[in-house]
Amino acid sequence: MKRSLLATVKIFYISVVLIFLIYLLAIFTSLSFNKTIHYSSVGLTVLAIILSGAFVSGDRQRCNYYSNPVNTTKSIFYSWKILIFALPFYLVLLVDYLS
């Protein structure tokens, strides 16, 4: 459990560093920071939804799980990791919206 928590925190910090690098890139170029963060968060969310299988019906999800439970569990695990990676992007969007 402790190892998984450490990996989750590491993914979160990598995302924060990436946002900082995007911010620096936006300062020195004509890149729009808000648009980049917005498109990145939307892309990460769509990728997580696709990996989790939320776009399919419940019957198909159940069939996919029972046909290959290891693959389904891995894809849900990866979708959670992507959502944790996207969490700082959501926080930046929230701060931008509230300011």
Backbone as numpy.savetxt, mean C-alpha at the origin, in Angstrom:
# Nx Ny Nz CAx CAy CAz Cx Cy Cz
6.04 -13.42 16.18 5.22 -12.22 16.18 6.08 -10.97 16.18
7.16 -11.00 16.99 8.02 -9.84 17.07 8.72 -9.57 15.74
9.10 -10.65 15.05 9.76 -10.50 13.76 8.83 -9.89 12.72
7.57 -10.30 12.75 6.60 -9.75 11.81 6.34 -8.27 12.09
6.29 -7.90 13.37 6.09 -6.51 13.72 7.27 -5.67 13.28
8.47 -6.20 13.43 9.67 -5.49 13.00 9.67 -5.28 11.49
9.26 -6.29 10.74 9.18 -6.16 9.29 8.13 -5.13 8.88
7.02 -5.09 9.61 5.97 -4.12 9.32 6.44 -2.70 9.58
7.14 -2.50 10.68 7.67 -1.17 10.99 8.71 -0.77 9.96
9.51 -1.72 9.51 10.52 -1.44 8.49 9.86 -0.99 7.18
8.80 -1.66 6.79 8.08 -1.27 5.58 7.50 0.13 5.72
6.97 0.44 6.90 6.42 1.77 7.15 7.50 2.84 7.03
8.68 2.59 7.62 9.77 3.56 7.55 10.30 3.73 6.13
10.34 2.66 5.37 10.77 2.76 3.97 9.81 3.65 3.19
8.53 3.53 3.48 7.53 4.37 2.82 7.71 5.84 3.20
8.01 6.10 4.47 8.23 7.48 4.91 9.45 8.07 4.21
10.51 7.28 4.08 11.72 7.74 3.38 11.41 8.01 1.91
10.61 7.16 1.30 10.23 7.37 -0.10 9.43 8.66 -0.27
8.54 8.95 0.66 7.78 10.20 0.59 8.72 11.39 0.73
9.69 11.29 1.62 10.66 12.36 1.78 11.47 12.57 0.50
11.86 11.48 -0.16 12.60 11.60 -1.42 11.73 12.21 -2.52
10.46 11.84 -2.55 9.55 12.45 -3.52 9.41 13.94 -3.25
9.36 14.31 -1.97 9.27 15.72 -1.61 10.51 16.49 -2.06
11.70 15.90 -1.84 12.93 16.55 -2.29 12.96 16.67 -3.81
12.52 15.63 -4.49 12.47 15.67 -5.95 11.50 16.74 -6.43
10.39 16.91 -5.72 9.42 17.94 -6.10 9.97 19.34 -5.87
10.83 19.50 -4.88 11.42 20.82 -4.63 12.37 21.21 -5.76
13.18 20.27 -6.22 14.22 20.58 -7.19 13.78 20.43 -8.65
12.59 19.90 -8.89 12.08 19.77 -10.25 10.68 20.39 -10.31
10.06 20.28 -11.45 8.71 20.82 -11.61 7.64 19.78 -11.29
8.02 18.74 -10.57 7.10 17.66 -10.21 6.11 18.14 -9.15
4.85 17.81 -9.32 3.83 18.18 -8.33 3.80 17.13 -7.23
4.11 17.55 -6.02 4.16 16.62 -4.88 2.79 16.04 -4.58
1.76 16.87 -4.57 0.42 16.39 -4.23 -0.11 15.39 -5.24
0.10 15.66 -6.53 -0.37 14.73 -7.55 0.39 13.41 -7.48
1.69 13.48 -7.24 2.48 12.26 -7.15 2.03 11.40 -5.98
1.80 12.02 -4.83 1.33 11.28 -3.66 -0.06 10.71 -3.91
-0.91 11.50 -4.55 -2.27 11.04 -4.84 -2.25 9.83 -5.76
-1.53 9.92 -6.87 -1.49 8.80 -7.81 -0.81 7.58 -7.20
0.20 7.79 -6.39 0.87 6.66 -5.74 -0.06 5.95 -4.77
-0.81 6.70 -3.99 -1.72 6.07 -3.03 -2.85 5.33 -3.73
-3.36 5.90 -4.81 -4.41 5.21 -5.57 -3.85 3.93 -6.19
-2.67 4.00 -6.77 -2.05 2.82 -7.37 -1.77 1.73 -6.36
-1.26 2.10 -5.19 -0.99 1.10 -4.16 -2.28 0.47 -3.64
-3.32 1.27 -3.51 -4.60 0.74 -3.04 -5.20 -0.23 -4.05
-5.17 0.13 -5.32 -5.70 -0.76 -6.36 -4.89 -2.05 -6.42
-3.58 -1.96 -6.29 -2.74 -3.16 -6.29 -3.07 -4.06 -5.10
-3.28 -3.48 -3.93 -3.64 -4.28 -2.76 -5.00 -4.94 -2.92
-5.94 -4.23 -3.52 -7.28 -4.81 -3.73 -7.21 -5.95 -4.73
-6.42 -5.78 -5.77 -6.28 -6.85 -6.77 -5.64 -8.08 -6.14
-4.59 -7.89 -5.36 -3.92 -9.03 -4.73 -4.79 -9.74 -3.70
-5.63 -8.99 -3.00 -6.47 -9.62 -1.98 -7.64 -10.38 -2.59
-8.00 -10.07 -3.82 -9.11 -10.75 -4.47 -10.45 -10.16 -4.13
-10.48 -8.91 -3.74 -11.74 -8.28 -3.34 -12.62 -7.91 -4.53
-12.10 -7.97 -5.74 -12.90 -7.63 -6.92 -13.76 -8.79 -7.41
-13.59 -9.97 -6.84 -14.34 -11.13 -7.30 -15.46 -11.43 -6.31
-16.39 -12.28 -6.72 -17.52 -12.61 -5.86 -17.07 -13.52 -4.72
-17.94 -13.65 -3.73 -17.63 -14.48 -2.57 -17.46 -15.95 -2.92
-18.27 -16.45 -3.87 -18.14 -17.84 -4.28 -16.79 -18.10 -4.93
-16.36 -17.17 -5.76 -15.07 -17.33 -6.42 -13.93 -17.22 -5.40
-14.07 -16.33 -4.41 -13.04 -16.23 -3.37 -12.92 -17.53 -2.60
-14.05 -18.11 -2.24 -14.05 -19.37 -1.51 -13.44 -20.48 -2.35
-13.77 -20.51 -3.63 -13.21 -21.52 -4.54 -11.70 -21.34 -4.69
-11.26 -20.09 -4.84 -9.82 -19.84 -4.95 -9.09 -20.24 -3.68
-9.70 -20.00 -2.53 -9.04 -20.34 -1.27 -8.90 -21.85 -1.12
-9.97 -22.60 -1.39 -9.92 -24.04 -1.20 -9.12 -24.75 -2.29
-8.97 -24.14 -3.45 -8.16 -24.77 -4.48 -6.67 -24.60 -4.21
-6.28 -23.47 -3.59 -4.87 -23.24 -3.27 -4.77 -22.31 -2.05
-4.92 -22.86 -0.83 -4.95 -22.00 0.36 -3.63 -21.30 0.64
-2.50 -21.90 0.28 -1.21 -21.28 0.56 -1.03 -20.02 -0.29
-1.38 -20.12 -1.57 -1.27 -18.96 -2.46 -2.20 -17.84 -2.03
-3.42 -18.19 -1.63 -4.38 -17.18 -1.22 -3.91 -16.48 0.05
-3.37 -17.23 0.99 -2.88 -16.64 2.23 -1.70 -15.72 1.95
-0.82 -16.11 1.05 0.32 -15.26 0.69 -0.14 -13.97 0.02
-1.12 -14.07 -0.87 -1.57 -12.86 -1.56 -2.25 -11.89 -0.60
-2.99 -12.40 0.37 -3.60 -11.52 1.38 -2.52 -10.90 2.25
-1.49 -11.68 2.59 -0.37 -11.17 3.38 0.33 -10.03 2.63
0.56 -10.22 1.34 1.22 -9.18 0.54 0.33 -7.95 0.38
-0.97 -8.15 0.27 -1.86 -6.99 0.15 -1.86 -6.18 1.44
-1.76 -6.82 2.60 -1.64 -6.08 3.86 -0.34 -5.31 3.91
0.73 -5.91 3.44 2.02 -5.21 3.43 1.97 -3.98 2.52
1.29 -4.10 1.40 1.16 -2.95 0.50 0.33 -1.86 1.15
-0.73 -2.23 1.86 -1.54 -1.22 2.54 -0.76 -0.54 3.66
0.09 -1.28 4.35 0.95 -0.66 5.37 1.94 0.28 4.71
2.46 -0.10 3.55 3.36 0.77 2.81 2.64 2.04 2.36
1.35 1.93 2.04 0.58 3.08 1.56 0.07 3.97 2.68
0.13 3.51 3.92 -0.41 4.29 5.04 0.20 5.69 5.16
1.51 5.89 5.06 2.03 7.26 5.10 1.54 8.13 3.94
1.31 7.52 2.79 0.76 8.28 1.66 -0.64 8.78 2.01
-1.45 7.93 2.66 -2.78 8.36 3.09 -2.69 9.47 4.12
-1.74 9.37 5.04 -1.59 10.40 6.06 -1.19 11.75 5.45
-0.31 11.71 4.46 0.07 12.96 3.77 -1.13 13.55 3.05
-1.94 12.71 2.42 -3.15 13.21 1.76 -4.13 13.80 2.76
-4.24 13.18 3.93 -5.14 13.71 4.96 -4.67 15.06 5.47
-3.37 15.19 5.72 -2.82 16.47 6.17 -3.02 17.53 5.10
-2.81 17.17 3.85 -3.01 18.12 2.75 -4.47 18.54 2.65
-5.37 17.61 2.86 -6.80 17.92 2.78 -7.23 18.83 3.93
-6.70 18.58 5.13 -7.10 19.37 6.29 -6.46 20.75 6.35
-5.37 20.94 5.62 -4.71 22.25 5.68 -5.22 23.20 4.62
